[in-house]
């Protein structure tokens, strides 16, 4: 009889937690997956997540939202565009940061020719809802392939955290 009372108490507690809008929104807002989009199947990364997803992870690891919720981050292996949604659904990702690298031509950085010794590229991202696919934030920044190393990760982190803090 005592076991039945305990079981009912645990069940009631679980229902309260699952139906509380404040708790469920914190859990929803803090589940985040990061994926680097590959341009072709032949591209292989070591580690498999790819350099841009790892760089973004390092910027967000251990961060908290304004609500106090800790970001629970999963870094997916770099994937082709058509494979990402399936993996996002399989892992039940609430929010997804999807990154793309775009090689720049000699003249598209700032609209002026760039010296060949300083190759630049563009890193683009979207932050989207893993359930609905709705894009809620996007951004872009320059990446250099040589010295000095230039990355937009800190700017992306600020934009992404700002947006996640606005989501109810």
Steps between C-alpha positions, in 0.01 A plus 500: 500500500782739588666424165177584317478837682863578409439403138196729479696786658783460247249487213325817621838677534600392147172631357548837671852530360399392150205742484668804653541754216807663656690174540406362160606823327837489676555143393391586146720806470812334636518193269728593212662306214784634286577368152752590233350465151726317255503607137567146374505142628874462438598765753619335821587674825711384790323522741182425307307803633707738287699805605216750492261297717782442749587872504136589566473235771805643677334842505172369643617222734402569861293808415172568674194675371360801683247266663790309659453196274824336391539434129498125435702480179533209259748534215397292200745355248537730200229401254356571160193727501256217421625292797478767770123506560483124551775517765341802670169311531673181616679689780196717585696825464289794616725761337762459228795714402587409144829629360621532140842593370506688172833553326547861394628603163786747481258793471203430724648591840393863555452532123873550447775271374674308778864392493528129421709458815193582714227259391163591647177311513155565635352305789123513505262369763131455561334434834183302442232315691567125484129417504354755258807582290430872545816711473504752785847651452772510236839657466826503307861589562844478347739213560867512409681183409848625590667729748354704656212266573169682479177334616151635576424258787481763777261716296289195414489399870367842601233497227390144575481547877312826455244324279463195728441734795213666309321171432221436752 
